[in-house]
């Protein structure tokens, strides 16, 4: 979440988490509890799990795209270094920000 500070993707991800949270508890109220008919059946539960999984994977893809293309990253869009770089603060990037190609220079770890 902190790697991608955009509200739309965050809200979609959190909505999927809420749907999953409600679905798992409603499903556990049904068959596993021995009280059939009181909760959510398996089919709607599995759909909720799939919706959540798709949302998490899409969020991960958006984060990876921001890592590979930092010019789209709103935190580093101005070309500044990562504000939370820690020991790597100020270290040169492995790839060129403009061309997304790898540099020949080896950076020690």
Secondary structure, 3 states (H helix, E strand, C coil): CCCCCCHHHHHHHHHHHHHHHHHHHHHHHCCCCCCCCCCCCHHHHHHHHHHHHHHHHHHHHHHHHHHHCHHHCCCCCCCCCCCCCHHHCCCCCCECCCCCCECCCCCCC
